[in-house]
Amino acid sequence: MTKNPVVYREFGAPEEGDADHKGVDLPPQQQNIRVQATRRGRGGKTVTEVTGFQTTPENLAKLTKQLKNQCGAGGTAKDQAIEIQGDCAQKICQILVGLGYKAKISGGK
């Protein structure tokens, strides 16, 4: 038995990844990206979360590698978001804007 969150669908058969944006690959200028430094649920360690991506997992992995290299920090890509260790929000926002994304820093201190 499969777990499918769709209860009712009027047109067509459900497709894999239909509920989320894993198969969609929008150009960078059409994506609204949010960059936020947070400590929530990480034992007091600061992590910069980059959310709002609508791209394939392969492209997300490439972008994650690029951000990790330019920030000099570790990180990961999961659930259409990127997590970079440390507070690199300003630097990541500048890098993403340079790549053509519409990126904003969200949250305050």
Secondary structure as GFF3:
##gff-version 3
##sequence-region A 1 109
A	DSSP	three_ten_helix	28	30	.	.	.	ID=ss1
A	DSSP	beta_strand	32	38	.	.	.	ID=ss2
A	DSSP	beta_strand	47	51	.	.	.	ID=ss3
A	DSSP	alpha_helix	57	71	.	.	.	ID=ss4
A	DSSP	beta_strand	75	78	.	.	.	ID=ss5
A	DSSP	beta_strand	81	85	.	.	.	ID=ss6
A	DSSP	alpha_helix	89	98	.	.	.	ID=ss7
A	DSSP	beta_strand	102	105	.	.	.	ID=ss8
###
